[in-house]
Amino acid sequence: MVAIKLPDQAGKIASYRLTGTPLEVEKGQKRFNRVAFAAAHIVVDPLRTSEPSASPVFDWERTLAFRHHLLDLGFGIAEAMDTAQRGMGLDWPGAHELIRQSLNSAKDRKDAVIFSGCGTEQLDPAEARSLDDVIAAYLTQLHAIQKLGGRIILMASRALARIARTPRDYETVYARVLSEADQPVILHWLGDMFDPGLKGYWGAEDFAAALDTALRVIAANQGKVDGIKISLLDDQKEIVMRRRLPNTVKMYTGDDFNYPALIEGDAHGHSHALLGIFDPIAPAASLALEKLAQGDRNAYAKLLEPTVPLSRLIFRAPTQYYKTGVVFLAWLNGFQDHFTMAGGAQSLRSIGYFADILRLADQAGLLSDPDLACTRMRQLLALHGIENA
């Protein structure tokens, strides 16, 4: 097997020999017994994007091809979410065009299920003066997405987190926005480890109080809610909420640390999935979900177990920088020809982080072409003064 010199935890350079066998997924329809969405990243065009701080110019061919790769593996697409650098390089006009292109690209696929992020980021939180401002911002996006024929993931709002004074304010805003949804939506409870601007969402920093508010919103608008994605990186909090949801409302795990057990479930129920980590680990997740549907829980666990250390590394604090690890793996695996991101986000992690990703991806069978991955890793190492002659 191919070998490469990588920095280790002690800051020294050591040889690493790849040992993993790339996972192969057979073509054809996938049969899952869980609803599984992958939140997909975007590919920028580095030759046409003027500055790292500017709005990105998309490489549409590669961006859309990756979505079809995920669809081919049996996943629904969670479009224009934080994995796509929403609010961290991708603004609302860019997100709207991404949603339009994604829906149009998949319009002839009967297997394509796409839900799209609806937020309020065109409203600067500092300029929000009332709940009506937040409602108007949400409805601008909701109407625009529905006009395209899109389904809605109602994202958490930084503006609402800043302007709301009581839990009742959240209930008022969600009731007004959900009343104009033309199909049931997925709510999104994103923790402040992903976005510090969402601290105290649902009107409380205490989980139990915030949970009560979220459940009241769901109960009052049950016919408008398909499910809720909870991204708090705490499996026990998710389980507590899951057991209190109405039977008609799905729990979508957003827990990139504990997803195997949450998706498998227990005697009281299970979670479906809407995960950023399903972007880089898609082959393993697809194979595992098929095994779970077949009742082979041992094979399910065996496939996903080695992806957990990789996911915990990709999503390590500062958690909001996880997109860098996602796009890095897409580059190693040949889904794009460069390692450049919107907002210059490729610079947000250290070379040791990237070296550890390569090791763990190899061990999980997630380097589709080990020779290509090592060639590209050597290029990145050389930029950091680490030669592999």
QUIJO-V600721 format. One record per residue. N is the residue number from 0. RES is the residue in one small letter. PSI is psi as a letter, one per 30 degrees, with the letter a starting at -180 (* if undefined). Layout:
((N & RES & PSI) (N & RES & PSI))
//
This chain:
((0 & m & l) (1 & v & k) (2 & a & l) (3 & i & k) (4 & k & k) (5 & l & l) (6 & p & k) (7 & d & a) (8 & q & f) (9 & a & g) (10 & g & g) (11 & k & l) (12 & i & k) (13 & a & l) (14 & s & k) (15 & y & k) (16 & r & k) (17 & l & k) (18 & t & f) (19 & g & l) (20 & t & j) (21 & p & k) (22 & l & k) (23 & e & k) (24 & v & k) (25 & e & k) (26 & k & l) (27 & g & l) (28 & q & k) (29 & k & k) (30 & r & j) (31 & f & l) (32 & n & g) (33 & r & k) (34 & v & k) (35 & a & j) (36 & f & k) (37 & a & k) (38 & a & j) (39 & a & k) (40 & h & l) (41 & i & l) (42 & v & k) (43 & v & l) (44 & d & j) (45 & p & f) (46 & l & f) (47 & r & f) (48 & t & j) (49 & s & e) (50 & e & l) (51 & p & e) (52 & s & f) (53 & a & l) (54 & s & k) (55 & p & k) (56 & v & k) (57 & f & k) (58 & d & j) (59 & w & e) (60 & e & e) (61 & r & e) (62 & t & e) (63 & l & e) (64 & a & e) (65 & f & e) (66 & r & e) (67 & h & e) (68 & h & e) (69 & l & e) (70 & l & e) (71 & d & f) (72 & l & g) (73 & g & g) (74 & f & k) (75 & g & l) (76 & i & k) (77 & a & j) (78 & e & k) (79 & a & h) (80 & m & a) (81 & d & f) (82 & t & e) (83 & a & g) (84 & q & h) (85 & r & k) (86 & g & g) (87 & m & h) (88 & g & f) (89 & l & j) (90 & d & l) (91 & w & e) (92 & p & e) (93 & g & e) (94 & a & e) (95 & h & e) (96 & e & e) (97 & l & e) (98 & i & e) (99 & r & e) (100 & q & e) (101 & s & e) (102 & l & e) (103 & n & e) (104 & s & e) (105 & a & g) (106 & k & f) (107 & d & g) (108 & r & j) (109 & k & f) (110 & d & f) (111 & a & j) (112 & v & j) (113 & i & k) (114 & f & k) (115 & s & k) (116 & g & k) (117 & c & j) (118 & g & a) (119 & t & g) (120 & e & f) (121 & q & f) (122 & l & j) (123 & d & k) (124 & p & e) (125 & a & f) (126 & e & f) (127 & a & k) (128 & r & f) (129 & s & l) (130 & l & e) (131 & d & e) (132 & d & e) (133 & v & e) (134 & i & e) (135 & a & e) (136 & a & e) (137 & y & e) (138 & l & e) (139 & t & e) (140 & q & e) (141 & l & e) (142 & h & e) (143 & a & e) (144 & i & e) (145 & q & e) (146 & k & f) (147 & l & f) (148 & g & g) (149 & g & l) (150 & r & l) (151 & i & k) (152 & i & j) (153 & l & j) (154 & m & l) (155 & a & k) (156 & s & k) (157 & r & e) (158 & a & e) (159 & l & e) (160 & a & e) (161 & r & e) (162 & i & f) (163 & a & k) (164 & r & f) (165 & t & l) (166 & p & e) (167 & r & e) (168 & d & e) (169 & y & e) (170 & e & e) (171 & t & e) (172 & v & e) (173 & y & e) (174 & a & e) (175 & r & e) (176 & v & e) (177 & l & f) (178 & s & f) (179 & e & g) (180 & a & k) (181 & d & f) (182 & q & l) (183 & p & k) (184 & v & l) (185 & i & k) (186 & l & l) (187 & h & j) (188 & w & j) (189 & l & k) (190 & g & l) (191 & d & f) (192 & m & f) (193 & f & e) (194 & d & j) (195 & p & f) (196 & g & f) (197 & l & g) (198 & k & k) (199 & g & g) (200 & y & l) (201 & w & g) (202 & g & g) (203 & a & k) (204 & e & f) (205 & d & k) (206 & f & e) (207 & a & e) (208 & a & e) (209 & a & e) (210 & l & e) (211 & d & e) (212 & t & e) (213 & a & e) (214 & l & e) (215 & r & e) (216 & v & e) (217 & i & e) (218 & a & e) (219 & a & f) (220 & n & h) (221 & q & e) (222 & g & f) (223 & k & g) (224 & v & j) (225 & d & e) (226 & g & a) (227 & i & k) (228 & k & k) (229 & i & k) (230 & s & i) (231 & l & f) (232 & l & h) (233 & d & j) (234 & d & e) (235 & q & e) (236 & k & e) (237 & e & e) (238 & i & e) (239 & v & e) (240 & m & e) (241 & r & e) (242 & r & f) (243 & r & f) (244 & l & k) (245 & p & l) (246 & n & f) (247 & t & f) (248 & v & k) (249 & k & k) (250 & m & k) (251 & y & j) (252 & t & k) (253 & g & g) (254 & d & j) (255 & d & g) (256 & f & e) (257 & n & g) (258 & y & e) (259 & p & e) (260 & a & e) (261 & l & e) (262 & i & e) (263 & e & e) (264 & g & a) (265 & d & a) (266 & a & f) (267 & h & f) (268 & g & a) (269 & h & l) (270 & s & k) (271 & h & a) (272 & a & k) (273 & l & j) (274 & l & k) (275 & g & e) (276 & i & f) (277 & f & f) (278 & d & e) (279 & p & f) (280 & i & g) (281 & a & e) (282 & p & e) (283 & a & e) (284 & a & e) (285 & s & e) (286 & l & e) (287 & a & e) (288 & l & e) (289 & e & e) (290 & k & e) (291 & l & e) (292 & a & f) (293 & q & f) (294 & g & g) (295 & d & i) (296 & r & f) (297 & n & e) (298 & a & e) (299 & y & e) (300 & a & e) (301 & k & e) (302 & l & e) (303 & l & f) (304 & e & e) (305 & p & f) (306 & t & f) (307 & v & e) (308 & p & e) (309 & l & e) (310 & s & e) (311 & r & e) (312 & l & e) (313 & i & e) (314 & f & g) (315 & r & l) (316 & a & k) (317 & p & j) (318 & t & e) (319 & q & f) (320 & y & g) (321 & y & f) (322 & k & f) (323 & t & e) (324 & g & e) (325 & v & e) (326 & v & e) (327 & f & e) (328 & l & e) (329 & a & e) (330 & w & e) (331 & l & e) (332 & n & g) (333 & g & g) (334 & f & f) (335 & q & l) (336 & d & g) (337 & h & l) (338 & f & i) (339 & t & k) (340 & m & l) (341 & a & k) (342 & g & g) (343 & g & g) (344 & a & f) (345 & q & f) (346 & s & g) (347 & l & f) (348 & r & l) (349 & s & l) (350 & i & e) (351 & g & e) (352 & y & e) (353 & f & e) (354 & a & e) (355 & d & e) (356 & i & e) (357 & l & e) (358 & r & e) (359 & l & e) (360 & a & e) (361 & d & e) (362 & q & f) (363 & a & g) (364 & g & g) (365 & l & g) (366 & l & j) (367 & s & f) (368 & d & j) (369 & p & e) (370 & d & e) (371 & l & e) (372 & a & e) (373 & c & e) (374 & t & e) (375 & r & e) (376 & m & e) (377 & r & e) (378 & q & e) (379 & l & e) (380 & l & e) (381 & a & e) (382 & l & f) (383 & h & g) (384 & g & g) (385 & i & j) (386 & e & k) (387 & n & h) (388 & a & *))
//
